[in-house]
Amino acid sequence: MVGIISSGVYVPMYRLTRSVFGKNEKGVKAIGAYDEDSITMGVTAAVNCLGDFDRQRIDALFFATTTSPYKEKMGSVIAAYAIDLRRDIVTADFGNSLRAGTLAIRAALDGVRSGSLKNVLVVVADCRLGSPRSKWESICGDGAAALLIGDSEEILAEIESSCSVCDEMMDVWRTENDRFIRSAEERFLSKEAYGRVCIDAINGLLKKSGSSKADFSELLISLPDTRAQADISATFGIKMNRELVDYMSSNVGDTGVAYPLMLLHAALETSEKDRRLVLVSYGSGSDALLIRIIGNSCKQLKSKGIGSYLACGKTVSDYQTYLRWREIIPVERPPRPLGLTAAPALWRETDQNLRMLGGKCKICGSIQFPPQRVCTRCHSRDNFERVRMSDRRSTLFTYSMDFVSWAPEVPTVTAIVNFEGGGRAQCLMADVDTNEIQIDMPLEMTLRKMDFREGINIYSWKCKRTTQ
């Protein structure tokens, strides 16, 4: 049966209190740290989604975002390397619309149903920006989700039918040179954009699937306008999970392309077997997907839930920190030159830095990172097999702190990490609270931006305290 085999999400650790935008603003929104972007967040969600699934069985990775770090370079390939997938998989980027995530799902389903693909990993992430003090700055949050879609005897949910509607209007947009979201007037958006188009998509789904309103247990509508959500729900007389929507809105925010899949993951965490959900996305039209829960998803899901991420959130101290992290206000650079970025050197070290592959000696079994030619234990030469370190459990062996770094947040913490099963690595620590650092504390690896110079994002792995 073709359907959703697994699901995963990621919510950044940091929260910005909405009261900084105005006295009447309530709740918080999730914001990525200065070293996070849509690719790093998407990779974390994908790792959570995959768990112990054999990564060699994945035939394609589709990456959807409206905030790709590159205008001409595939984020899906960067993600595929970081996750350590095969080189002969299909990779594709979906963008330019908040429907990119649901469109990627439809493409994945078509590929699996046709038989050309067996398992497809759909990764979605966004970190959209509203101009300072605008409504979008308050509404938008950062986050990511991932779905593993395949043909399997054991699936969480089946996507029984879908309907897409395209619609041209100047509703929400960004041009080539726009960094911040632009939009039409709110009442026009609510009535003519959100309401009319989403209703057309749901009506189309009803007709295409031969279903009636009574066949649906719940509506999941990924819109930033709660009034429009309520009006659509009332139109069809189908229950909308108001508690879930309010929970996401108050604690995370509208995560753009990732929002529909994050809503779906949250619903899967609690949904019962044989329930039918309608998932609706909007962006230059609308997608409506009819999803039937097959298994006991709340027990089958092995990845971290949204609640576990929200439970360990930390509030950013002030609004200027947020502006500095997003480089809306300038960040002071060091007076010394940073040096040139060498593309050949980055390419040679891809396995080490992006895939985080170490070497395991075939003679004595010793694991070493970064990989070496000569084993430090038995001294055998060029006799190693590759092992992935990024998803191994680890603990903190020791650390040091640098208070004079030019990084946006100081001190920077350099950690020596011991991996379960052997191996030791030196890396920077992400999302650091220096008051909580303890020797032997459990750690996990997380892909982050290490540097940005000469128009290049340099990605590698840091460690962070394990999120339970």
Buried (B, 14 or more C-beta within 10 A) or exposed (E): EBBBBBBBBBBBBBBBBBBBBEEEBEBBBBBBBBBBBBBBBBBBBBBBBBEEBEBEEBBBBBBBBBBBBEEEEBBBBBBBBBBBBEEEBBBBBBBBBBBBBBBBBBBBBEBBEEEEBBBBBBBBBBBBBBBBEBBBBBBBBBBBBBBBBBBBEEBBBBBBBBBBBEBEBEBBBBEEEEEBBBBBEEEBBBEBBBBBBBBBBBBBBBEEBEBEEEBBBBBBBBBBBBBBBBBBBEBBEBEBBEEBBEBBBEBBBBBBBBBBBBBBBBBBBEBEEEBBBBBBBBBBBBBBBBBBBBBEBBEBBBBBBBEEBBEEBEEBEEBEBBBBBBEBEEEEEEEEEEEEBEEEEBEEEEBBBBBBBBBBBEEEEBBBBBBBEEBEEEEBEEBBEEBBBBBBEBBBBEBEBEEEBBBBBEBBBBBBBBBEEBBBBBBBBBBBEEEEBEEEEBBBBBBBBBBBEEEBBBBBBBBBBBBE
